[in-house]
Amino acid sequence: MREPIQRYFQVGTIQWMTHPARYCSVVESVRRICSDEYFDAYEITHIADPKDRERVKHMLEQSHMKVCYGAQPLLLGPKLNPNDREEEKRKAAERVLTDAVDDAAYMGAGGIAFLAGKWEEETREEQYGQLLKTTRAVCDHAAAKNMTVELEVFDYDVDKAALIGPAPLAARFAADMRTTHSNFGLLIDLSHIPITHEETAFVIRTCRPYITHLHLGNAVAEKGKEGYGDLHQRFGYPNSANDVQELVEYFRVLKEEGFFRKDDPYVLSMEVTPTETEDADIVLANTKRVINRAWALVD
């Protein structure tokens, strides 16, 4: 593409992935990204310290960036399951997600993203119904604030082992949700496609009517190799699945399916994180280089 990627997407990054807590404070992380004109969007999560939360809120207000809010860590940390068959456990996840909507609104975000919980084959349909119940309740709460709710599609049998899950089931779930809630959508992540055993074109085209948010990144999809699973390694990581050519294909399919929108651009965030021995800012620069190169190769 001759035109900059920012013409068609609000390019973002994910705070807790880009700068893990071991690397720098959340306040310093936010300051660095808000100072980087490459980014038009920024994805944050709950900040426990009230003083840090206020400082981050103030920086975001200055930044002229679209603020997004990821509730995934709030479920994964305490191992909460929004499709839990036990009603009290399901309600506990629902409460965390409705609280996340309130937190997101305070921080200036227009909605939240979350993920489904783990599942078992023999109770899949029951858990599907439980997830609908949770998501509808959260969407009701969000709608009252004119906010959106997005379900991120994860692997179903590798790492997170989330109910949603394979692309056809994600599309079915989104269709069911849209019968009652127009403020619901799907978040598709290039990192997860290799570990859902699917192809980029299939995932995008299957979920096309319901996609409202996009991520890109990498993964090791070959079982037995170091880093196997949902670890969001840098591009060029040994034995990993995605690099420039895979990102070119992602962009080409998105273009063919009408996701290049200059008047109302989708958020497209990089979900890439350094390993324990890597430098977070070098990995961030790596990701920008790969995006820029792939974008230049798209016809």
N, C-alpha and C positions, 0 to 999 in steps of 0.2 A: 504493500500500500504506500502511495506517495504521501497521503495525508497522515498526520499524527494519530496515534491510537486514541488520544484523548478527545478527538473529534467524535468518536463513536462509542466510547466507554468512559465511565468514571473509574479510572484505575485506582485500586486501593490496596491496602495490605492489612494484615491482622496483627494487632499489637502483641498479643501474648505468644504468637508464633515467631514474629520477626525479632523481638527482643525478649527472650525468656528471662524470668526473674533473676537467674544466675548471672545474667549479662549486664543488666543495668536496671535502675528503678523504673517503675511505670511512668513516673513524671518525666524522667529524662528520655525515655522511649518516645513518649507522646511529643515532647518538644522537638526531637530530631525529625520525626515524620511530619509534623505540622510545618516544619521549616523547609521541607523538601517539595518543590513545586511539581515534581513528577506525579505526585499523588493528588487525586481529587476526592478520594473516599478513604475512610479509616474505620476499621472494625475493632471495637473495644468490648470488654466484658465488665463484670462487677468489680469495683475497686473498693476494698474493705475499709481502708483508712479514710476517714471523713475529710481530713485536710488534703490528702492526695486527690480525692475525688473532686474537691472544689478547684484545685489547681488545674486538673485535667479538664474539667468543664470550662474553665475560663480560657484555656489554650484552644480548645475546640471551637469555642465561640469566635475567637479571633481568626481562625484558620481558613474560613470559607470552604471547608470540606464537608462532604456528605458523611454524616455519622451513622454507622451501623452498629448493631449490638448482638454479640454472640452469647447465647445462653448455654451453649454446649458444655463449657467447663463447669457450670453450676449443676449439671446433671451427672457428668462423668466423674467429678471429684468424689461426691458422696454416693455414687452408684445408684442414682435414682432412675426409675424406669417409668416413663409416661404411658407405657402399655402393660404395666404390671397387672396380673390377674387378681391380685389382692387389692381390694378397693381402697383401703387406707394407704397403702404404698403408692397406688396410682394418684390418689389425691395429694400426697406429699409432693410428688413431682409436679402436679398441676399448680400447687401453691407456689412453688419455686418459680415456675414459668410466669405466673401472673404477677408475682413480685418483680420479676425481671422486666416485664412490660413497663411497670411503674418506674423502675430504675432507668430504663432506656429512655423513657419520655423525659425524665429529669435531666439526663445527659445530652439531650438534643437529638436522639435517634428517632427515626420514623417507624421503627419496628424491631422485632427480635428474630433470630434464627435459633433453631434447636435441632435435636436429633431424636429418632426413635430409640427405644430401649432394646435390650437383648430379648431373644425369643426362642421358643422351642417348637419343633415341627408339629407335634401333636396338638398344640394349643394355638396355632398361628391365627386362625380366624377369630378366636376369642380375643386374642391380644390385638388384632386389627380393630375390633370393635372398641376395645379399651383406649387405643390410641385416637380413634375418632372422637371419643368422649372427651379426652383431655384436650385435644386440639381445638375442638369446637368451643370449649369453655374458655380457652386462652384467646381464641379469635374474638369471642364475645367481649372479653375484657379489653382487648386491643382496639376493637371497632369503636368502642365508646370514647376512645382517645384519638380516633382517626389514624390508627397505626396498623401495620401489617404483621403477619406471622409467616415465617418461612421454615419449611422442613428441609434440612440438608440430607441428601441421599448419601448413605454410607455403605461400606461393604456389609455383606450379610453372613459371611462364613469364614472370614480371615482374621480380623482384628477386633473391630468394634462389634461385629456380628449383630448389626441393627436390623430390626424388622423391615425398615425401609432404607435400603434394600435394593433388590433388582429393579431395573427401570420399569418393566411392565407393572409391577406392584406399586411403585411410586406413582405412576400415571393413574392407576386405578384409585389410589388413595386420594390424590389431588382432585380427580373428577368427583369423587364422593364429597370431598370438602367443599368444592365449588358449588355444589347444589344448595348449600346453606350459607357459605361465607365467601364473599368476593375478595376479602382481604387476606386470603391464603395463597401461598405460592411455594414452588420448589426451588431449592438451591442446588445447582449441579457443580461438582468439583472434578476437574480433570485428574487430580491426584487419585481419586477413588475409582475411576473407570477401569484401570488395569486390575484392581483387586476385587472388582465385581464381575470379572470374567466377561466383560462386554466390550463393544467397540464404540468409539466416540460418536460416529454418525447414528448408530442405533439408539444410544442413550438420549442424544439431543432430539432426534426426531420422534422418539417414543414419548418424551416428556414435554415436547415443544409447547403445547397450549398453556402449560402451567409454570414454566420457568420464569422466575422473577429476579434471579440473582445468580452470579457465576463466580467460581473460584478456579484458579489454575495452580498446578504444582506437580510434584513428582512422588513416586513410590517405588519400592522394590517389590515386585509381584511374583518373583520366582522363589518358591518355597525352599528353605534350606540355605538361602543366601543371607549374608549379614544385612541387617536392616529390614528384613521381610516384614511387611505389614503396613499399617497406616501411620508412617512416621514423617512424612512430608519432607524428605531430604532435598537438598539442593539439586539443581539440574547438573548433570555430569557425575552424580554419585555412582560408585561402582555397582554394576548389575541392575541399575534402575530402569524404569520403563519409559519415562518421558524425557524428551530433550527438544531441540529446535524443531525437528520434523514433526513430532507428535503435536507440538503447539501450533505449527503451521496448519495441520489437519483440523485441529480444534477451531482455529480462526476461520478456516475455509467453510466448515460446516455451519458455524454460527452465521457467517455471511450469507450462505445459501438459504438458511432458515429464517432470515430476516432480523437477526439480532444486532445488526449494525444500525443504530438509531442515533443520528446526530441531534435530533430535536428532543429526545427523551432517552438518554443513554442508560443502559444497564450498568450496575456496579459489577466490575470485574476485578476481584482481589487476588493477590498472590498469597497462597497459603504454603509458605516455605519456612523451615526452621533450621538453625544450625545444630549440629551434633555437639556433644560435650567438648570436643577439641577444636571446633571451628569458630571463626570470628563472625559474629552476627552481621556486621556491616559489610564484610566482604561477600557473604552469602546474599545479602540484599542487593548488592551491586551485580553479582552473578545473575540474579533473577531478572533484573532490569535489562541486562545485556541479552539474555535469551529472549525476552519479550520483544525487544527492539529488533533483533535479528529475524525472529519468526514473523513479526509484523511486516518487515521489509520484503519478505518472500511471498506474502499473500498477494495474489493477482486481483 
